[in-house]
């Protein structure tokens, strides 16, 4: 069961293609990580982005260094300011490099694009007099 703190709902009767389509449809933009020519669900995600006219950025991790992918991803997210960013790519079971590369890319993207905390009211510290 999904914890209630996550605003998710199960897609009734949805198969893999339906879930992939819904993820693209419900997001404002999609970041796609590939390792060479996209296949399977990764290729379907790109297809759905094109069909639905959704902005998407494809990063080919087989040839693109992480720092360059991060630069492009930051620019993509900054320009589009998506409320919901869909992230897609191959499973780790099919592409051994997928987890480490994608984790680092998404972690650094979040660090660079996270909104700055708004200063709250200052809290007076008790004096030690």
N, C-alpha and C positions, 0 to 999 in steps of 0.2 A: 504494500500500500504506500502511496506517495504521501509524505507528511503534509499536513494542511498549510504549513507556512509557504509552500510553493503554489503559486497561482496556475496550476495545470489542470487540464481535463483530458481524459482518455478519449482517443478518437475511436468511436464505436465502429467495429467492423472494418477498420482500416488496415490494409496491408502495407507493405514496405513503400510502394509507390505513392499511396495515398498519404502516408505520414510524411514522406519527403516533400510532396506537393504542399501539404498543409504547413510544414515548417517554413517553406519559401513564402507562401501566401501570407502567413501571419507575421512575418518579419518585415522590417523596413529596408534591409540590405543583407547581403550574404557574402561572407568571406569563405572562399573555397581553396583548400590546400590540396595540391596534387603532387604526385611523384612521377612525372612524365605524363603521357596521354591519360586523361581521366577515363575511368571505366565504372561500370556498375552504378551504384547509388550516387557517386560523385559526379559522373557524367549526367545522370538524371537530374541532379540538383541544378547544374548549369543549364540544362534544357528547360527546366521549369522557370528559372530566373528569366530566361529569354522569352518564353511563352507569356509570362505574366508581366513582362516589362519591369522587372525588379532590378535595382542596381546590384551588381556583384563584382567582386575582384577575385581573379584566379591567380594564385601563387603556385608556381611550379617549383617545389622544394628540391627537386632533383638537380636543378641548375641555378636556383636563386639563393644566394647567401642569406642567412637569417637577418642580418642588419639591413639589407636592401628590401627584403620582404616586409620588415617592420616599418621602414620608412614609407613604403607604398601603402601599407595597411593603415598607418596613422593618418596619412593624407586622405585616404578613402573615407575613413570614419569621421575625420574632422570636417570634410566637405559635406558629408551627408547627414551627420549628427543623428544616427538611427537610435530610436528608443529601444528597438529589439534588433540585435544583430544575430543572424543565423550563421553558424560556423559548420562547415561540412568538409569531409575528406575521407580518405580510405581508413578502414579499420586497422588497428594495430596488428591483428592476426594476418592481414593480407599484405601489410607494408610495415616491416619492423622499424623503420625510421619515423613513422608517422607520429607516434606519441611524443617523443622527445622534441621534435621540431615544432609540432603544433602547440604543445604545452608552453614552450619558451616564447613562441610568437604571441599567443593569446595572453600569457602572463605579462609580457612587456607592453603589449597593446593596452591592456587594462591599466597598467601603471602610467603610461603616457597620456591616456585619454580620460582617465578618471576625473570627475569634476573636483575642483578644489573645495575643501571643506569650508563651509561658511562659518565665520567667526560667531560664536554664541556669546551670551552674556558672560562677563567675567565672574568667576566665583571667588569671593573674598576668602582668604585663608585665615583661620583663627590665629590670633597672635599668641605668642608663647610668653606673655608677660606675667 
